[in-house]
Amino acid sequence: MSRATALAEYLNAQRERLHQWLDRLVPSETTPPDIIHRAMRYSLFAGGKRLRPILTIATGEMFDVPESWLLPTACAIEMIHTYSLIHDDLPALDNDDWRRGRPTCHKVFGEAIALLAGDALLTLAFRTLAEIPIPDAYRDRQVRVIAEIAQAAGTTEGMIGGQVLDLLTEGKPFDEMTLRTIHRAKTGALITASVRVGGILGGAGSEPMRALTRYGECLGLAFQIIDDVLDVTGTPEEIGKTPGKDAVARKATYPRLHGIEASRRQAEALIGEALDAIRPLPRSERLVALAQLVLERRG
């Protein structure tokens, strides 16, 4: 079996596991009030790469984390990611009509329900984390995971803070430092946390955690650079949303600052740094493959 085939099979298997766990964790479409649960599930089960939760799974597997700890954590991260997409698509922010090849949540359910669906997914994510059945002897790991994810989703060097900076720089001059600060917070923080929580749950030592952190930081920034490039070069069919919106909003992006080819080279260099960070770790082959996949993605 080729490496590409093995990776594809692994990704499909993990997506199926995540689907099954998410289906159990999220109220059914008929649970009252049914409209909010339909909206939550509409966005959560719309497809997508599931990169963040798969990074959590792959890292946790390196440290033999039990499934009953690992899968709820991975699902919580996907809930938070999905909440951020629902809110990001709203007219007050990016005003996108399409996501993952179909109408966005607010186009189907209205802005008010979409806003509440995002809120509900964020709330459910932290309930899920709090209810992980971790024995008392390892309770500190659960607390650290909750704090890690809250930080990554928050305002201080986290996802919300990055989104605020992204809004504030629209149409204004920006430099490399500003761009990195925005991207590391808006996109990179949750990707880094997705990697780190697998190590935290597994009781990884300080050296492996430093390696995982560096890997996550480089991967997260590379992911956003590729995303910036695809907004310029991709088609609606490839990226599942309307391309060219960054340029219309005059957002701070790598192609605006450096051009397409230089941006691609920067992403390649970051992936190289990510791989250098984790190659010394035992059983890191899947993280290596996932980093290479990020560089090759077209949507």
C-alpha positions as CSV (number, residue, x, y, z in Angstrom):
1,M,0.0,0.0,0.0
2,S,1.4,3.4,-1.0
3,R,1.8,6.2,1.6
4,A,-0.9,8.3,-0.1
5,T,-3.4,5.4,0.0
6,A,-2.5,4.7,3.7
7,L,-3.0,8.3,4.6
8,A,-6.3,8.5,2.7
9,E,-7.6,5.5,4.5
10,Y,-6.5,6.9,7.8
11,L,-8.2,10.2,7.2
12,N,-11.4,8.5,6.1
13,A,-11.4,6.3,9.2
14,Q,-10.9,9.2,11.5
15,R,-13.6,11.3,9.9
16,E,-16.0,8.4,10.3
17,R,-15.0,8.1,14.0
18,L,-15.5,11.8,14.5
19,H,-18.9,11.7,12.7
20,Q,-20.1,8.9,15.0
21,W,-18.9,10.7,18.2
22,L,-20.3,14.1,17.1
23,D,-23.6,12.5,16.2
24,R,-23.9,11.2,19.8
25,L,-22.7,14.4,21.4
26,V,-25.0,16.9,19.5
27,P,-28.7,16.9,20.2
28,S,-30.8,15.4,17.3
29,E,-32.7,17.5,14.8
30,T,-35.9,16.6,16.5
31,T,-34.8,17.6,20.0
32,P,-36.6,20.8,21.1
33,P,-36.0,23.5,20.2
34,D,-35.4,21.7,17.0
35,I,-34.5,24.7,14.8
36,I,-31.3,25.4,16.8
37,H,-30.2,21.8,16.7
38,R,-30.9,21.6,12.9
39,A,-28.8,24.7,12.4
40,M,-25.9,23.3,14.6
41,R,-25.9,20.0,12.8
42,Y,-26.3,21.6,9.3
43,S,-23.0,23.3,9.8
44,L,-21.2,20.6,11.8
45,F,-22.0,17.9,9.4
46,A,-21.4,19.9,6.2
47,G,-18.2,18.0,5.4
48,G,-14.8,19.7,5.5
49,K,-11.3,18.3,6.1
50,R,-11.6,17.8,9.9
51,L,-7.9,18.8,10.1
52,R,-8.0,20.1,13.6
53,P,-9.6,17.2,15.3
54,I,-7.5,14.7,13.3
55,L,-4.4,16.5,14.5
56,T,-5.6,16.0,18.0
57,I,-6.2,12.3,17.3
58,A,-2.9,11.8,15.6
59,T,-1.0,13.4,18.4
60,G,-2.9,11.6,21.1
61,E,-2.2,8.3,19.4
62,M,1.5,9.0,19.7
63,F,1.1,8.9,23.5
64,D,-1.5,6.1,23.7
65,V,-4.4,8.4,24.9
66,P,-7.6,6.4,25.5
67,E,-10.3,6.9,22.9
68,S,-12.8,8.0,25.7
69,W,-10.5,11.0,26.4
70,L,-9.3,11.7,22.9
71,L,-12.4,11.7,20.8
72,P,-14.5,14.0,22.9
73,T,-11.6,16.4,23.0
74,A,-11.3,16.2,19.2
75,C,-15.0,16.7,18.8
76,A,-15.0,19.8,21.1
77,I,-12.3,21.3,18.9
78,E,-14.3,20.7,15.8
79,M,-17.4,22.3,17.4
80,I,-15.4,25.4,18.2
81,H,-14.0,25.6,14.7
82,T,-17.5,25.2,13.3
83,Y,-18.9,27.9,15.6
84,S,-16.1,30.2,14.3
85,L,-17.1,29.6,10.7
86,I,-20.8,30.2,11.3
87,H,-20.0,33.6,12.9
88,D,-17.3,34.4,10.4
89,D,-19.8,34.0,7.5
90,L,-22.4,36.4,9.1
91,P,-23.0,39.7,7.3
92,A,-21.4,41.6,10.2
93,L,-18.1,39.9,9.5
94,D,-17.2,38.3,6.1
95,N,-20.8,38.2,4.7
96,D,-20.3,34.9,2.9
97,D,-23.2,33.1,1.2
98,W,-21.4,29.8,0.6
99,R,-19.4,27.5,2.8
100,R,-18.2,24.0,1.9
101,G,-20.1,24.2,-1.4
102,R,-23.5,25.0,0.0
103,P,-25.4,28.0,1.5
104,T,-24.0,29.2,4.8
105,C,-25.9,28.7,8.0
106,H,-27.4,32.2,8.1
107,K,-28.7,31.9,4.5
108,V,-30.6,28.8,5.5
109,F,-31.8,29.6,9.0
110,G,-31.5,33.4,9.3
111,E,-28.9,35.5,11.1
112,A,-30.4,35.2,14.6
113,I,-30.5,31.4,14.6
114,A,-27.1,31.2,13.0
115,L,-25.7,33.4,15.7
116,L,-27.3,31.3,18.4
117,A,-26.2,28.0,16.7
118,G,-22.6,29.2,16.9
119,D,-23.0,30.2,20.5
120,A,-24.6,26.8,21.2
121,L,-21.7,24.9,19.6
122,L,-19.1,26.8,21.6
123,T,-21.1,26.1,24.8
124,L,-21.5,22.4,24.0
125,A,-17.7,22.2,23.3
126,F,-16.8,23.2,26.8
127,R,-19.5,21.0,28.3
128,T,-18.1,18.1,26.3
129,L,-14.6,18.8,27.6
130,A,-15.8,19.1,31.2
131,E,-17.6,15.7,31.0
132,I,-14.6,13.7,29.7
133,P,-14.4,10.6,32.0
134,I,-10.8,11.2,33.2
135,P,-9.9,9.5,36.5
136,D,-9.1,11.8,39.4
137,A,-5.4,10.9,39.2
138,Y,-5.2,12.6,35.8
139,R,-7.7,15.4,36.4
140,D,-5.0,18.0,36.1
141,R,-4.6,17.1,32.4
142,Q,-8.3,17.7,31.8
143,V,-8.1,21.1,33.4
144,R,-5.0,22.0,31.3
145,V,-6.8,20.9,28.1
146,I,-9.8,23.1,28.9
147,A,-7.6,26.1,29.7
148,E,-5.5,25.4,26.5
149,I,-8.5,25.4,24.2
150,A,-10.1,28.4,26.0
151,Q,-6.9,30.4,25.4
152,A,-6.7,29.4,21.8
153,A,-10.3,30.5,21.2
154,G,-10.1,33.7,23.2
155,T,-9.0,37.3,22.8
156,T,-5.4,37.3,24.0
157,E,-3.4,35.8,21.1
158,G,-6.4,33.6,20.3
159,M,-8.9,33.2,17.6
160,I,-11.3,36.0,18.6
161,G,-8.4,38.4,19.1
162,G,-7.0,37.5,15.7
163,Q,-10.4,38.1,14.1
164,V,-10.6,41.6,15.8
165,L,-7.2,42.5,14.5
166,D,-8.2,41.2,11.0
167,L,-11.2,43.6,11.1
168,L,-9.2,46.5,12.3
169,T,-6.6,46.3,9.6
170,E,-9.0,46.0,6.6
171,G,-8.1,48.7,4.1
172,K,-5.1,49.9,6.0
173,P,-1.3,49.5,5.5
174,F,0.2,46.5,7.2
175,D,3.6,44.9,7.6
176,E,5.0,41.4,8.0
177,M,4.8,41.5,11.8
178,T,1.1,42.6,11.8
179,L,0.3,39.9,9.3
180,R,2.0,37.1,11.4
181,T,0.3,38.4,14.5
182,I,-3.2,38.2,12.9
183,H,-2.7,34.8,11.3
184,R,-1.0,33.2,14.3
185,A,-4.0,34.2,16.4
186,K,-6.9,33.9,14.0
187,T,-6.0,30.5,12.6
188,G,-2.8,29.3,14.1
189,A,-3.9,29.3,17.8
190,L,-6.6,26.7,17.5
191,I,-4.4,24.5,15.2
192,T,-1.5,24.7,17.7
193,A,-3.9,23.8,20.5
194,S,-5.3,20.9,18.5
195,V,-1.8,19.5,18.5
196,R,-0.8,20.3,22.0
197,V,-3.9,18.9,23.7
198,G,-3.0,15.4,22.4
199,G,0.3,15.7,24.2
200,I,-1.3,17.1,27.4
201,L,-3.7,14.2,27.6
202,G,-0.9,11.8,27.1
203,G,1.3,13.3,29.8
204,A,4.0,14.3,27.3
205,G,7.2,15.8,28.8
206,S,8.5,19.3,28.3
207,E,10.7,18.4,25.3
208,P,8.0,16.7,23.3
209,M,5.6,19.5,24.2
210,R,8.1,22.1,22.8
211,A,8.3,20.1,19.6
212,L,4.6,19.8,19.3
213,T,4.1,23.5,19.9
214,R,6.7,24.5,17.3
215,Y,5.1,22.1,14.8
216,G,1.6,23.5,15.5
217,E,2.7,27.1,15.2
218,C,4.4,26.6,11.9
219,L,1.6,24.4,10.5
220,G,-1.0,26.9,11.6
221,L,0.7,29.8,9.9
222,A,1.4,27.8,6.7
223,F,-2.3,26.7,6.6
224,Q,-3.4,30.4,6.6
225,I,-0.9,31.4,4.0
226,I,-2.1,28.6,1.7
227,D,-5.7,29.8,2.5
228,D,-4.8,33.3,1.5
229,V,-3.3,32.0,-1.8
230,L,-6.3,29.9,-2.6
231,D,-8.6,32.9,-2.1
232,V,-6.7,34.4,-5.1
233,T,-6.1,31.4,-7.2
234,G,-8.9,29.0,-6.3
235,T,-12.3,28.4,-7.9
236,P,-15.6,28.2,-6.0
237,E,-15.7,24.5,-6.7
238,E,-12.2,24.0,-5.3
239,I,-12.5,26.1,-2.1
240,G,-16.2,25.6,-1.4
241,K,-16.8,29.4,-1.0
242,T,-16.6,32.6,-2.9
243,P,-13.0,33.4,-3.9
244,G,-11.6,36.9,-4.1
245,K,-13.3,38.3,-1.0
246,D,-10.1,39.1,0.8
247,A,-9.1,41.4,-2.0
248,V,-12.5,43.1,-2.1
249,A,-12.3,43.7,1.6
250,R,-8.7,44.7,1.3
251,K,-7.7,42.3,4.1
252,A,-4.2,41.8,5.3
253,T,-3.0,38.7,3.5
254,Y,0.3,37.2,2.4
255,P,-0.4,37.5,-1.4
256,R,-1.1,41.3,-0.9
257,L,2.2,41.7,0.9
258,H,4.5,39.3,-1.0
259,G,2.7,38.0,-4.1
260,I,1.5,34.5,-4.9
261,E,4.9,32.7,-5.5
262,A,6.7,34.2,-2.5
263,S,3.8,33.3,-0.3
264,R,3.9,29.7,-1.5
265,R,7.6,29.6,-0.8
266,Q,7.0,31.0,2.7
267,A,4.4,28.2,3.4
268,E,6.9,25.6,2.1
269,A,9.6,26.9,4.5
270,L,7.2,26.8,7.4
271,I,6.2,23.2,6.7
272,G,9.8,22.4,6.6
273,E,10.3,23.9,10.0
274,A,7.3,22.0,11.3
275,L,8.7,18.7,10.1
276,D,12.1,19.4,11.6
277,A,10.5,20.0,14.9
278,I,8.7,16.7,15.2
279,R,10.8,14.2,13.2
280,P,12.8,13.3,16.3
281,L,9.6,12.3,18.1
282,P,8.7,8.6,18.0
283,R,5.6,7.7,16.1
284,S,5.3,11.1,14.4
285,E,4.8,9.8,10.9
286,R,1.1,10.8,10.7
287,L,1.9,14.4,11.8
288,V,4.5,14.5,9.1
289,A,2.0,13.3,6.5
290,L,-0.7,15.8,7.7
291,A,1.8,18.7,7.4
292,Q,2.6,17.7,3.8
293,L,-1.1,17.4,3.1
294,V,-1.7,21.0,4.2
295,L,1.0,22.2,1.8
296,E,-0.7,20.3,-1.1
297,R,-4.3,21.2,-0.4
298,R,-6.4,22.9,-3.1
299,G,-9.5,23.6,-1.1
